C-alpha cells in the first residue's frame, strides 16, 4: 500500500492538503493525524470497514475501545445517549483539550468502535491541525494512537512513518506533540465519576470541577481476571519498547547503587535531567525531576530511543504518583508490565 504524506507547516496555508486528507477519511481511508497528546490513527466512525482496517494496521485487539474525536460539542452530543450536567461542566472547563469523556452511546456508534461496550469515549482535540481536519471531514473520527499495538505511542510524524508506512493510506505530518501522553479518560457512565486513565488533565483538576471523582484501581494495578477494559490504555502490557523495562523506586544514591550492582551489556538507565554523570551505566534522561510536563512530553520518544540504542534492560527512575506525573507513572507501569522494585 502506498502511504501518502501531507506535510502541514501552517494550517491556513496548507488547508488544501488538509481538505484532501479529510476527503480520504470521508471515503473510508485510514489516515494518521497529529493531536496535542499523541498522533492518532483516524477513520470515519460511519465506515466500519475503515475502523476494522485501523485495528488491522495496528495489530490491535478488537475488544479495546476507540476514542472518537469531534470538533464541537454538538457533534459529541450526536454520539452520546445522554449529556448530563457533569459532562457540560467538563466540556466547559477542558474542551478543546486532552480530556476524553465516556457516556452511554447512541446507535450511531458501532460495536466495532466501542469495543462491544454500550458506552463511547469522546474528546475534542485542541491541536489546530486535528481540529481543522475533523471540521473539513464533517464526521466524527475514531483514532487510537498511530503506532503498532503495544509499542510506545508516537509523538512525532517520524514515529508514525516508522511504524505504519505501507500499512495505512495517509499520514498528516505536523509538529511534535506537546503533551506527549494520551488524553485523560473519565467515565460518567456509573453512579460516581471515575478516572480511568490519567493524563494532562489531572485528578485534582477533575475534582475541582466535579467535586467528587474516584480513581480506578486499574490506574496503578493490573485489571482483575476477566475484567473488561472500559478505556484504552488499561491492558496489562502497553507502551513498551523491545527492551525489558523495570521501574526503580528510591532516592538517587539507592538508584546508583542498584545500577552498579546490575550493570552489564545492554543495561541502560532512564533518569531525570542532570543525573546522567552520576550513573554507572549509559543513561537517557526523560525530563527534569520537578517537571511533570517535561517527563510526559519526552516519555514515549525516550522509550523508543532505547530500541535504537540496542538496550536489553532499562532501569527507569520512578516519577511521582500525583498530578501529571501520575500519567507518566501509569504509562511506565504498563511499559514495565508492572515490574517495580522498591529500593527502600
C-alpha positions as CSV (number, residue, x, y, z in Angstrom):
1,X,0.0,0.0,0.0
2,X,1.3,3.5,-0.9
3,X,1.1,5.9,2.1
4,X,0.6,9.5,1.1
5,X,2.3,12.2,3.3
6,X,0.6,15.5,3.9
7,X,3.2,17.9,5.4
8,X,1.5,20.7,7.2
9,X,3.6,23.8,8.1
10,X,0.7,26.2,8.5
11,X,-3.0,25.3,8.9
12,X,-4.4,28.2,6.8
13,X,-1.8,28.0,4.1
14,X,-2.0,24.2,3.8
15,X,-5.8,24.0,4.0
16,X,-6.0,22.3,0.6
17,X,-3.8,19.4,1.9
18,X,-6.0,19.1,4.9
19,X,-9.1,19.1,2.7
20,X,-7.6,16.2,0.6
21,X,-6.8,14.2,3.8
22,X,-10.3,14.9,5.1
23,X,-11.8,13.6,1.8
24,X,-9.8,10.4,2.2
25,X,-11.3,10.0,5.7
26,X,-14.8,10.5,4.3
27,X,-14.1,7.9,1.6
28,X,-13.2,5.2,4.2
29,X,-9.5,5.6,4.2
30,X,-7.2,5.4,7.2
31,X,-5.1,8.5,7.9
32,X,-2.8,9.3,10.8
33,X,-3.3,12.7,12.3
34,X,-1.4,14.8,14.9
35,X,-3.1,15.9,18.1
36,X,-1.8,17.7,21.2
37,X,-1.4,14.4,23.0
38,X,0.0,11.8,20.6
39,X,-0.5,11.0,16.9
40,X,-3.8,9.2,16.2
41,X,-4.8,6.7,13.5
42,X,-8.0,8.1,12.2
43,X,-11.0,6.6,10.4
44,X,-14.6,7.8,10.0
45,X,-17.0,6.3,12.6
46,X,-19.5,5.9,9.8
47,X,-17.3,3.4,7.9
48,X,-17.0,0.1,9.9
49,X,-14.6,-1.3,7.2
50,X,-12.2,1.6,7.8
51,X,-12.4,1.1,11.6
52,X,-11.5,-2.6,11.1
53,X,-8.6,-1.5,9.0
54,X,-7.4,0.6,11.9
55,X,-7.3,-2.5,14.1
56,X,-5.5,-4.5,11.4
57,X,-2.8,-1.8,10.7
58,X,-2.1,-1.6,14.5
59,X,-2.4,-5.3,15.2
60,X,-4.8,-4.1,18.0
61,X,-7.3,-6.5,19.8
62,X,-10.8,-5.7,18.8
63,X,-12.1,-5.7,22.3
64,X,-10.2,-2.5,23.0
65,X,-12.5,0.5,22.6
66,X,-11.5,3.5,20.5
67,X,-11.7,7.2,21.3
68,X,-13.8,9.3,18.9
69,X,-12.6,12.8,18.1
70,X,-15.0,15.7,17.4
71,X,-14.6,19.4,16.5
72,X,-17.6,20.7,18.6
73,X,-19.8,19.7,21.5
74,X,-22.8,19.4,19.2
75,X,-21.1,16.6,17.3
76,X,-20.3,14.8,20.6
77,X,-24.0,15.0,21.6
78,X,-24.9,13.1,18.5
79,X,-22.9,10.2,19.8
80,X,-24.0,10.3,23.5
81,X,-27.4,8.9,24.6
82,X,-27.4,11.4,27.4
83,X,-25.4,14.5,28.2
84,X,-25.7,15.2,32.0
85,X,-24.7,18.4,33.8
86,X,-21.4,16.9,34.8
87,X,-20.5,16.4,31.1
88,X,-21.4,20.0,30.4
89,X,-19.2,21.2,33.2
90,X,-16.3,19.2,32.0
91,X,-16.6,20.3,28.4
92,X,-16.9,23.9,29.5
93,X,-13.7,23.5,31.6
94,X,-11.5,21.3,29.4
95,X,-12.7,21.2,25.8
96,X,-11.0,21.5,23.4
97,X,-8.2,19.7,25.2
98,X,-6.8,16.4,26.4
99,X,-9.9,15.0,28.2
100,X,-11.9,12.1,27.0
101,X,-15.4,11.6,28.4
102,X,-17.2,8.2,28.5
103,X,-21.0,8.1,28.5
104,X,-23.7,5.7,27.1
105,X,-23.7,5.7,23.3
106,X,-26.3,6.1,20.6
107,X,-26.9,3.5,17.9
108,X,-24.7,5.6,15.5
109,X,-21.6,4.3,17.3
110,X,-21.0,0.7,16.2
111,X,-19.8,-2.1,18.4
112,X,-16.6,-2.0,16.4
113,X,-15.8,1.5,17.7
114,X,-17.0,0.9,21.3
115,X,-15.2,-2.4,21.7
116,X,-18.5,-4.1,22.2
117,X,-19.4,-1.8,25.2
118,X,-22.6,0.2,25.5
119,X,-20.6,3.4,26.0
120,X,-18.5,5.6,23.8
121,X,-15.3,7.6,24.6
122,X,-15.2,11.1,23.0
123,X,-12.9,14.1,23.1
124,X,-12.3,17.4,21.2
125,X,-8.6,17.9,20.4
126,X,-7.1,21.3,20.8
127,X,-4.4,20.8,18.2
128,X,-5.3,23.1,15.3
129,X,-4.5,20.6,12.6
130,X,-6.6,17.9,14.1
131,X,-9.4,20.3,14.8
132,X,-9.5,21.6,11.2
133,X,-9.2,18.1,9.7
134,X,-12.3,16.9,11.7
135,X,-14.1,20.1,10.7
136,X,-13.3,19.5,7.0
137,X,-14.2,15.8,7.2
138,X,-17.6,16.7,8.8
139,X,-17.8,13.4,10.6
140,X,-16.5,12.1,14.0
141,X,-13.1,10.4,13.7
142,X,-12.2,7.4,15.7
143,X,-8.5,7.4,16.4
144,X,-6.4,5.3,18.7
145,X,-2.7,6.0,18.9
146,X,-0.9,5.7,15.5
147,X,1.6,3.0,16.4
148,X,1.9,-0.8,16.4
149,X,-0.2,-2.1,19.2
150,X,1.7,-2.4,22.5
151,X,4.6,-0.2,21.3
152,X,5.2,3.3,22.7
153,X,2.8,5.8,21.3
154,X,4.0,8.1,18.6
155,X,4.7,11.8,19.4
156,X,6.3,12.7,16.1
157,X,5.5,12.1,12.4
158,X,8.7,10.2,12.2
159,X,7.4,7.6,14.7
160,X,4.3,7.1,12.7
161,X,6.2,6.7,9.4
162,X,8.5,4.1,11.0
163,X,5.6,2.1,12.4
164,X,2.9,2.3,9.7
165,X,4.3,3.4,6.3
166,X,2.8,0.9,3.8
167,X,0.1,-0.2,6.2
168,X,-2.2,2.9,6.0
169,X,-3.5,5.3,3.4
170,X,-2.1,8.6,4.6
171,X,-0.1,10.5,7.3
172,X,-0.7,14.1,8.1
173,X,2.7,15.3,9.3
174,X,2.6,18.2,11.8
175,X,4.7,19.4,14.7
176,X,5.8,17.1,17.6
177,X,3.0,16.6,20.1
178,X,3.2,19.0,23.1
179,X,1.5,16.9,25.8
180,X,3.2,13.6,24.9
181,X,0.9,11.1,26.7
182,X,-2.7,10.2,25.7
183,X,-5.7,12.1,27.0
184,X,-7.2,11.8,30.4
185,X,-10.2,9.4,30.4
186,X,-13.1,9.9,32.8
187,X,-16.3,7.8,32.8
188,X,-19.6,9.4,33.7
189,X,-21.4,6.2,32.9
190,X,-21.6,5.0,36.5
191,X,-23.0,6.4,39.7
192,X,-19.8,8.3,40.5
193,X,-17.4,9.9,38.0
194,X,-14.4,7.7,37.7
195,X,-10.9,8.5,36.3
196,X,-9.9,5.5,34.1
197,X,-6.7,6.8,32.6
198,X,-4.6,9.8,33.9
199,X,-3.3,12.4,31.6
200,X,-2.6,16.1,31.3
201,X,-6.0,16.9,32.9
202,X,-5.3,15.8,36.4
203,X,-7.4,14.1,39.0
204,X,-7.1,17.2,41.2
205,X,-8.5,19.4,38.3
206,X,-11.4,17.0,37.7
207,X,-12.3,17.2,41.4
208,X,-12.2,20.9,41.3
209,X,-14.9,20.9,38.6
210,X,-17.0,17.9,39.8
211,X,-16.4,17.8,43.5
212,X,-16.2,14.1,43.6
213,X,-14.2,11.8,41.3
214,X,-12.9,8.4,42.1
215,X,-9.7,7.0,40.7
216,X,-9.9,3.5,39.1
217,X,-7.7,0.9,40.8
218,X,-6.6,-0.1,37.3
219,X,-4.5,3.1,37.1
220,X,-1.9,1.6,39.4
221,X,-2.8,-2.1,39.3
222,X,-3.5,-4.8,36.7
223,X,-7.0,-5.5,35.6
224,X,-8.6,-8.3,37.5
225,X,-9.1,-11.7,35.8
226,X,-11.9,-11.4,33.3
227,X,-12.3,-7.6,33.9
228,X,-13.2,-5.7,30.7
229,X,-11.1,-2.7,29.7
230,X,-13.5,0.2,29.8
231,X,-10.9,2.6,28.3
232,X,-7.9,2.4,26.0
233,X,-4.6,2.0,27.9
234,X,-5.9,-0.3,30.6
235,X,-4.3,-3.5,29.3
236,X,-1.6,-5.4,31.2
237,X,1.3,-4.5,29.0
238,X,1.3,-1.4,26.8
239,X,3.6,1.4,25.6
240,X,6.5,-1.0,25.7
241,X,9.8,-0.9,23.8
242,X,11.6,-4.2,22.9
243,X,13.8,-3.7,25.9
244,X,12.7,-5.0,29.3
245,X,11.7,-2.0,31.5
246,X,12.0,-2.1,35.3
247,X,10.9,0.8,37.5
248,X,13.1,1.6,40.5
249,X,11.6,3.5,43.4
250,X,14.1,5.3,45.7
251,X,16.4,8.2,46.0
252,X,19.4,8.8,43.7
253,X,22.1,7.2,45.9
254,X,20.0,4.0,46.1
255,X,19.3,4.1,42.3
256,X,23.1,4.5,41.6
257,X,23.9,1.6,43.9
258,X,21.4,-0.7,42.3
259,X,22.6,0.2,38.8
260,X,26.2,-0.5,39.9
261,X,25.2,-4.0,41.0
262,X,23.3,-4.7,37.9
263,X,25.5,-3.1,35.2
264,X,26.3,-5.1,32.1
265,X,26.0,-5.2,28.3
266,X,22.7,-3.7,27.1
267,X,21.8,-2.2,30.5
268,X,20.6,1.4,30.4
269,X,19.3,4.0,32.9
270,X,16.2,6.1,32.3
271,X,16.8,9.0,34.6
272,X,16.0,12.7,35.3
273,X,17.8,15.5,33.7
274,X,21.3,16.2,35.2
275,X,21.7,12.7,36.7
276,X,23.5,11.1,33.8
277,X,27.0,11.9,35.0
278,X,26.5,10.2,38.4
279,X,25.3,6.9,36.9
280,X,27.5,3.8,36.3
281,X,25.6,2.8,33.1
282,X,24.7,4.6,29.9
283,X,21.7,6.8,30.6
284,X,19.0,8.8,28.8
285,X,17.1,11.5,30.7
286,X,13.3,11.9,30.2
287,X,12.8,15.3,31.8
288,X,13.6,17.3,34.9
289,X,12.7,15.7,38.3
290,X,10.3,18.5,39.2
291,X,8.7,18.9,35.8
292,X,5.8,16.5,35.3
293,X,5.1,18.1,31.9
294,X,8.6,17.5,30.6
295,X,8.5,13.9,31.7
296,X,5.2,13.4,29.9
297,X,6.4,15.2,26.7
298,X,9.5,13.1,26.4
299,X,8.5,9.7,27.8
300,X,7.5,7.8,24.7
301,X,10.2,9.2,22.5
302,X,12.8,8.2,25.1
303,X,11.3,4.7,25.3
304,X,11.7,4.4,21.5
305,X,15.3,5.7,21.7
306,X,16.3,2.7,23.8
307,X,15.4,0.3,21.0
308,X,17.6,2.4,18.7
309,X,20.4,2.1,21.2
310,X,20.1,-1.7,21.4
311,X,19.1,-1.7,25.1
312,X,18.2,-5.0,26.6
313,X,17.2,-3.8,30.1
314,X,16.1,-0.3,31.1
315,X,16.0,0.7,34.7
316,X,13.7,3.7,35.0
317,X,13.7,6.3,37.8
318,X,10.1,6.4,39.2
319,X,8.2,9.6,38.8
320,X,5.7,10.9,41.4
321,X,2.2,9.5,41.6
322,X,0.2,12.7,41.5
323,X,-0.6,15.5,39.1
324,X,0.5,14.9,35.5
325,X,3.3,12.6,36.8
326,X,0.5,10.1,37.7
327,X,0.0,9.7,33.9
328,X,3.8,9.2,33.4
329,X,3.9,6.6,36.1
330,X,0.8,4.9,34.7
331,X,2.4,4.5,31.3
332,X,5.7,3.4,32.8
333,X,3.9,0.7,34.8
334,X,2.5,-0.8,31.6
335,X,5.7,-0.5,29.7
336,X,7.3,-2.4,32.6
337,X,4.5,-4.9,32.8
338,X,4.1,-3.8,36.4
339,X,7.7,-4.8,37.4
340,X,8.6,-2.3,40.2
341,X,11.4,-2.6,42.7
342,X,11.3,-0.6,45.8
343,X,14.8,0.3,46.9
344,X,13.7,1.4,50.3
